[in-house]
Amino acid sequence: MGDTGARRAADTRPVSAPEARAVLDGVGDLHAQGIVIAPHVLARVHARIGTSRDLVREVVGALSESQRQGLRALPFPLPVASSAFGTDGPLGLTATARDALIVLALGTTDRLDVLLSATGLSADDLSTGDLGEHLDVNAGHVTMREPALADWIEGCASPAESASAHRRLGEFHAHEGDAVRAAWHAARGATAKRPEVAELLLPAARRLAEDGQSLAAFHVAVEVFDHVDGTDADEARQVAGNAALCAGLLADAVAWLGSLFPNGSPAHRARALAPLVIAETTLRGAVPIADAAALRPDEDDRAVWHGWARAAGMAAMLSAERGADAAMRMWLSEVRDADVRAGADGAIRGPAVALCWLLSGEESDAPPERSTLSYGIVSAVRRALAGEIDEGLGILARHEAGIADEPDAFLQGFEHTPLASAYRAVIEVLLRLWQGDIATARSRMHEAMVRHPVGFPFAGLGAVLARRLDLAVLGEVGPAARSLTEALPTGIRPDLLVDRALQAYLAGAVQDAGVQLRLWHDRGGPSPVLAVPGLEELGPYTASDAVEPADQRISLDLYRRIRTAAQGAWQREYPDIAERARSVRSPFERGRVEALLGTTCVIRDDRAAGRLHLHAAHTLFADAGADAWRDSVGRKLARLGEQIERLAGLDTVPINVSVLDPMAACRAAWAPLLTERELQVAMLVVDGVPNREIADRLNLSVRTVEVHVGRVFAKLDARSRVELTVLAHRTNQHI
């Protein structure tokens, strides 16, 4: 069966650029009204009922939260009110027109001959009267003019009307020799169980799943379940649950796969365990099997051990995604043993180990040159880490196009699904971000957001990427990225403090940025296991546990050297830092280094060098498409130009005074160089507070204050309180 109707196969329908834009705009409109919906879910709603804002708001508002999140399938039919079609709408239809619309809505194809045969109408009948107002006939196909009409007519059809339509459609397909479509209509129109439909529909559901039509496979398997018992029912549960996972319907997947435990057949439980582990972990946030021994097979059946090997591999990979190295290693030990017992000859162990070592940052041998999904992802990221990002992107493109299409024993059944496409899309966006092409990365993320459940892979990496890319371009997180984040299941909760710090920093509120980063650091600095650029300019400058490309490692080292170099050592350090910055290949990463270098040069009273570096940063950010970073540097250049003009014209250098903290920028700039107590003392010295009063305010002895002042002088290369005050105002003005 090629499909079960366009509405039930919406995950395979291409989305054009204008349609994608309409989805993203629609997500923003709904978010402004307090309604959160995942972008790919709204795309499915649009495909079924069109883009009318009022209608979409009404329908989406009637969905459950889990349906809006994409955790459960959209209902059939969608709750479309007759008011959607105007005052009279389709309520005044003749009986003949109503019947024709019901047949078309319930059919599995838009072929004109099917509708004519099932209704006894002629082509002329469809172009006149009531039907002429609602149908378009073209080249042997017939469609409803108003997209929402199909859901409305299905919803208001009586059981008898629906049964009659299905009976006639089934008869047509049976006469035509299409037994699968005939079985579908027999099942849908039945008033009692029809167990014989399983013989045709279960294989059809499996074929749909293999072809990547996950939503259609899910609906067919669910229909079969309503008609069967015993082993066939277990098979329907397993197929439905697996298809639900592949479509991103995590709650549905957990419900259907979980129903096989503990009473399903051993073979079906074995096949269900791996997808259940993925669905449960992503939905809840933790691998659901606390004790591997409790579920480890106690029999010699290779098929059972094959299922256990895949489940253990999934548990290991998901643990690695979440940075749980100890759990990852425990599960990898299970994989190694199970792979042997299953007779898999490393086909499961190899890719599981390769993925885990990649995500944990462990050194490992290069993956074999295989065209499986697992090894494709590993190879693409490893090429990027080696500086060969274009080669990594090429690997992903070949997999997406189906050119590299070798069966994957580890990810068997997932290769052509929306979930697999989401994983590939997230990796592609990450690689383009590593490459420094912010504009393309953001465009590709938008395309992926409306087609796939991109929030799920790698413990929410897609949501982090969407937010950071918005910040780089807009200076704030856009409504689509906010909705994507808010629609995530409870098991995925990206930390938002770095995003808040970035927004403040790009707006010039450096102190606020520093506060957010300190809070983030106090929480342990939670980050994705695959590195996404944050606000490393403000520290901390310790090595990250994340898997990161060379450009990010070089940049972090340069940030540390720029921000911590003492005044006396700056003249020695600066030439080497400037030369080392030229080795950074990503225009975005190098732009950030140049921006910090330029600001630091200005603070250290080398305005000519500062302007050169800031101009370089401005150009690099423009090339990368990082508009918010470009504009931030542009504002610094504008202030710097004004200051130089005033200096030349006998005016004093203006000081930018903040209402809440006049020295906010200076405080943020000195924070990486001083301890918290030294920073407190330094700012009070700058305010002109004597040592004895500082001691009283901070509840310290005068001697302790004197020690802190001495350390501040040494670290900032100041010889007196006056020099420290001058340095503070200069820093505050140019940061």
Secondary structure, 3 states (H helix, E strand, C coil): CCCCCHHHHHHHCCCCHHHHHHHHHHHHHHHHCCCCCCHHHHHHHHHHHCCCHHHHHHHHHHCCHHHHHCCCCCCCCCCCCHHHHCCCHHHHCCHHHHHHHHHHHHCCCCEHHHHHHHHCCCHHHHCCHHHHHHEEEECCEEEECCCCHHHHHHHHCCHHHHHHHHHHHHHHHHHHCCHHHHHHHHHHCCCCCCHHHHHHHHHHHHHHHHCCCHHHHHHHHHHHHCCCCHHHHHHHHHHHHHHHHHCCCHHHHHHHHHCCCCCCCHHHHHHHHHHHHHHHHHHHCCCCCCCHHHHCCCCCCHHHHHHHHHHHHHHHHHHHHCCCHHHHHHHHHHHHHHHHHCCCCCCCHHHHHHHHHHHHCCCCCCCCCCCCHHHHHHHHHHHHHCCCHHHHHHHHHHHHHCCCCCCCCCCCCCCCCHHHHHHHHHHHHHHHHHHCCHHHHHHHHHHHHCCCCCCCHHHHHHHHHHHHHHHHHHCCCCHHHHHHHHCCCCCCCCCCHHHHHHHHHHCCCHHHHHHHHHHHHHCCCCCCCECCCCCHHHCCCCCCCCECCHHHHHHHHHHHHHHHCCHHHHHHHHHHHHHHHCCCCCHHHHHHHHHHHHHHHHHCCCHHHHHHHHHHHHHHHHHHCCHHHHHHHHHHHHHHHHHHHHHHCCCCCCCCCCCCCCCHHHHHHHCCCCCHHHHHHHHHHHCCCCHHHHHHHHCCCHHHHHHHHHHHHHHHCCCCHHHHHHHHHHHHHHC
